[in-house]
Amino acid sequence: MKLQAWHHITAAGFTLRGQHSPPSGRPLIHFLHGNGYCGLTYAPMLEILAEDFDLFLSDVQGHGDSDQGGRFHGWNRTAEFAAEAWRTQRTRFGDVPVHAVGHSFGSVISCLMMAREPDLFARAVLLDPVLFPPAMIGLMALSDVVGLLSRNTLASRARRRRHHWPDRTAAWLGLQERGMFRGWRDDALQAYVDHALRESPAGGVELKCRPSREAEIFGSYPRRLWSSLARVRTPTLVLRGNRSYPFAAKGIARWRAGNPSVRQQLVPGGHCFMQETPDAAAAEIKRFLQAAG
């Protein structure tokens, strides 16, 4: 998979970075990763998609090679920055269909982008989006007011995440079949070790996404999510892992019931099913994006 680096200085002053395939005139996939990852973490799946699509991988604030950028600017501003970056790069690909694909946090960011700019993407595939039901958002808002949101389980777990290893081999062995990496195919875990870690100034390797940034995202939520979801008119397929988060299943069901542009398909696996079976995930994405009508 041949990729070229790109960068964009955002309106907030920090730089977003990512990779794209050389423009070929084929339809293009704009891809956004999950919290704590980066675009190239999904290399096994993306390599299959690259057989039929050009790729534009966008790493959000504090992830991959993008700048830390000070405080986390929030889900909604993250969507604005991603759209801003894409608009500056769009012309090099010519007049081709552009589709959105995102995982988890990146799926929600893609939704916010589609709500703001209905013509940005022709179709979208959302991989296990974390769509918080309205009641859950209400609770999160209350928790935020009283200062408890940043202490939720996922945020607290992220802060405790190991972030340094003696070398990449030690990292691979330490992560294999543990926590969120349980069930990942070996080449998917290798992609994470290769691309989500960097050489540390102190020696060894460390996470590119600081645990504190991952925790900031887990300790926050998208504003006006459901009014945004109601505005999405892009034909959208949601692929949901049958062993993923129950709260997300409720949110997805609610969205699908109220939005005729959205369809859902259950697939085997957990929240990171595309890392467990990259070939199957890529096949489903291709099937929807290449469908007529």
PyMOL commands that set and color helices and strands:
alter all, ss='L'
color gray80, all
select helices_A, chain A and resi 39-49+75-93+105-116+134-145+149-151+153-159+168-175+179-181+186-195+211-218+225-231+246-258+273-276+278-289
alter helices_A, ss='H'
color red, helices_A
select strands_A, chain A and resi 4-9+15-20+28-32+54-59+98-103+124-127+164-165+197-199+205-207+236-241+262-267
alter strands_A, ss='S'
color yellow, strands_A
deselect
rebuild
show_as cartoon
